[in-house]
Amino acid sequence: MLRISCEELSDTLTRVLLKLGFEQARAETCARLFTETTCDGIYSHGIDWFPRFVKMVCNGSIDVGASPVFATKFGALERWDGRRGPGNLNAYECMARAIALSRENGVGCIALANTNHWMRGGTYGWQAADAGVIGICWTNTMANLPPWGSTEPRLGNNPLVIAIPRSNGHVVLDMAMSQFSYGALASYRMRSELLPVEGGFDTQGQLTRDPAAIEESQRPLPIGYWKGSGLSLTLDMMAAMLSAGHATHQIPTDKLRETGLSQVFLAFDVSAFGSAETSAKSAEQIIEFVQAATRTSGSENIRYPGERTLQTRAENRSLGIPVEPALWDEIQKM
C-alpha cells in the first residue's frame, strides 16, 4: 500500500473534478469530502468509490452543475430538490440548512428528493456534531436487501446516521441496514478475509462469513433479522413521503445509474433550552458508565460509535492515507 498525504489526495481529486466540469469551489469541497471519508478509514465510500463517481458523471447520472433548490416548507420542515447533483455536495448543503433551521427553531428538518448517493453518510453526522447539534439523517437506496423471509431484494440497504456532539470525541453512529454494507463486503473480499461473524446467505440459502458468496447471492443479513428489515422499510417510506421523492422500488438498480434518491436531514440544537452544560455533562456520564462495564475475556476496550474513527483519522493524518497502487494509478490517469 502507498501512503498518500491528505493534501495530495485532495489536490489530485480536485484536478480530476475540474476536468469533469466542476466549478473550482465545488470541486474543492467535493474532493475534501472524499478525502475526509478516506482519512477516517471508510475507504469503500471514499477513494474506492471515486472511480464509480466519475463514471456516473460521465454517463449523465450526476449533473456536476446542479445544486439543491428550495421547494416548499412548513415551519421547521423544508422540502428541497437535489436536481440529481453530486450526492455529497447536496447532502452537505442540506445538513447545513438543517443546522441553520435548528438555530432558529430548536429543530430543523430538510427532506431532499431527486439526489444521488451521498457516499459516507457519517460525513453529515460529523458535520452536525462539529456544529454542536445532534444530527440524524438517512437515505434510501436501490433495492439491494431482501425483506426478511424473502430471497429477492426489495428493500434498500438504507443507511442511518445519529450523531451526538461531545467535547471529548463526538459519538457518531453510521450504520447500514445489513450486518455488513456492500462496501464492507467488498473490502473484506479484496483483502481475502472472512467476515468476523455471519453476514448473509450464499446461493444455497446457508448463512456464511464469505463476503464473495454474499455478494453473489445478493442476500446480506439484515441487522436484527426481521427488525432490520422493518427499519429499512420504514426509513424508505419516511424519506419518500417527507420529500415527495422516489421510494426504493422507483430507483434504478444499475449501480452506475442509481439516482433519484430521497434523504432526510434532522438537526436538534440543545442549546436552545439554555442547557448546553447540562447536556454535555449528561453525555460524559453516559459514556463513562458504559465504558466502565466489565469486559468479556479477550475483548478490546468498550468503544463508543466514532471512537475508532478518531483513532484512524489521527493515524492517517500522521502517516498518510493507505491507497492501493493500482487504484492510485487509475485516479492519476483521470
Secondary structure in CASP SS format (residue, H / E / C, confidence):
PFRMAT SS
TARGET T0000
AUTHOR 0000-0000-0000
METHOD secondary structure of the structure
MODEL  1
M C 1.00
L E 1.00
R E 1.00
I E 1.00
S C 1.00
C H 1.00
E H 1.00
E H 1.00
L H 1.00
S H 1.00
D H 1.00
T H 1.00
L H 1.00
T H 1.00
R H 1.00
V H 1.00
L H 1.00
L H 1.00
K H 1.00
L C 1.00
G C 1.00
F C 1.00
E C 1.00
Q H 1.00
A H 1.00
R H 1.00
A H 1.00
E H 1.00
T H 1.00
C H 1.00
A H 1.00
R H 1.00
L H 1.00
F H 1.00
T H 1.00
E H 1.00
T H 1.00
T H 1.00
C H 1.00
D C 1.00
G C 1.00
I C 1.00
Y H 1.00
S H 1.00
H H 1.00
G C 1.00
I C 1.00
D C 1.00
W C 1.00
F H 1.00
P H 1.00
R H 1.00
F H 1.00
V H 1.00
K H 1.00
M H 1.00
V H 1.00
C H 1.00
N C 1.00
G C 1.00
S C 1.00
I C 1.00
D C 1.00
V C 1.00
G C 1.00
A C 1.00
S C 1.00
P C 1.00
V E 1.00
F E 1.00
A E 1.00
T E 1.00
K E 1.00
F E 1.00
G C 1.00
A C 1.00
L E 1.00
E E 1.00
R E 1.00
W E 1.00
D E 1.00
G C 1.00
R C 1.00
R C 1.00
G C 1.00
P C 1.00
G H 1.00
N H 1.00
L H 1.00
N H 1.00
A H 1.00
Y H 1.00
E H 1.00
C H 1.00
M H 1.00
A H 1.00
R H 1.00
A H 1.00
I H 1.00
A H 1.00
L H 1.00
S H 1.00
R H 1.00
E H 1.00
N H 1.00
G C 1.00
V E 1.00
G E 1.00
C E 1.00
I E 1.00
A E 1.00
L E 1.00
A E 1.00
N E 1.00
T E 1.00
N E 1.00
H C 1.00
W C 1.00
M C 1.00
R C 1.00
G C 1.00
G H 1.00
T H 1.00
Y H 1.00
G H 1.00
W H 1.00
Q H 1.00
A H 1.00
A H 1.00
D H 1.00
A C 1.00
G C 1.00
V C 1.00
I E 1.00
G E 1.00
I E 1.00
C E 1.00
W E 1.00
T E 1.00
N C 1.00
T C 1.00
M C 1.00
A E 1.00
N E 1.00
L E 1.00
P C 1.00
P C 1.00
W C 1.00
G C 1.00
S C 1.00
T C 1.00
E C 1.00
P C 1.00
R C 1.00
L E 1.00
G E 1.00
N C 1.00
N C 1.00
P C 1.00
L E 1.00
V E 1.00
I E 1.00
A E 1.00
I E 1.00
P C 1.00
R C 1.00
S C 1.00
N C 1.00
G C 1.00
H C 1.00
V E 1.00
V E 1.00
L E 1.00
D E 1.00
M E 1.00
A C 1.00
M C 1.00
S E 1.00
Q C 1.00
F C 1.00
S C 1.00
Y H 1.00
G H 1.00
A H 1.00
L H 1.00
A H 1.00
S H 1.00
Y H 1.00
R H 1.00
M H 1.00
R C 1.00
S C 1.00
E C 1.00
L C 1.00
L C 1.00
P C 1.00
V C 1.00
E C 1.00
G C 1.00
G E 1.00
F E 1.00
D C 1.00
T C 1.00
Q C 1.00
G C 1.00
Q C 1.00
L E 1.00
T E 1.00
R C 1.00
D C 1.00
P H 1.00
A H 1.00
A H 1.00
I H 1.00
E H 1.00
E H 1.00
S H 1.00
Q C 1.00
R C 1.00
P E 1.00
L C 1.00
P E 1.00
I C 1.00
G C 1.00
Y C 1.00
W H 1.00
K H 1.00
G H 1.00
S H 1.00
G H 1.00
L H 1.00
S H 1.00
L H 1.00
T H 1.00
L H 1.00
D H 1.00
M H 1.00
M H 1.00
A H 1.00
A H 1.00
M H 1.00
L H 1.00
S H 1.00
A C 1.00
G C 1.00
H C 1.00
A C 1.00
T H 1.00
H H 1.00
Q H 1.00
I C 1.00
P C 1.00
T C 1.00
D C 1.00
K H 1.00
L H 1.00
R H 1.00
E C 1.00
T E 1.00
G E 1.00
L E 1.00
S E 1.00
Q E 1.00
V E 1.00
F E 1.00
L E 1.00
A E 1.00
F E 1.00
D C 1.00
V H 1.00
S H 1.00
A H 1.00
F H 1.00
G C 1.00
S C 1.00
A H 1.00
E H 1.00
T H 1.00
S H 1.00
A H 1.00
K H 1.00
S H 1.00
A H 1.00
E H 1.00
Q H 1.00
I H 1.00
I H 1.00
E H 1.00
F H 1.00
V H 1.00
Q H 1.00
A C 1.00
A C 1.00
T C 1.00
R C 1.00
T C 1.00
S C 1.00
G C 1.00
S C 1.00
E C 1.00
N C 1.00
I C 1.00
R C 1.00
Y C 1.00
P C 1.00
G C 1.00
E H 1.00
R H 1.00
T H 1.00
L H 1.00
Q H 1.00
T H 1.00
R H 1.00
A H 1.00
E H 1.00
N H 1.00
R H 1.00
S H 1.00
L H 1.00
G C 1.00
I E 1.00
P E 1.00
V E 1.00
E C 1.00
P H 1.00
A H 1.00
L H 1.00
W H 1.00
D H 1.00
E H 1.00
I H 1.00
Q H 1.00
K H 1.00
M C 1.00
END
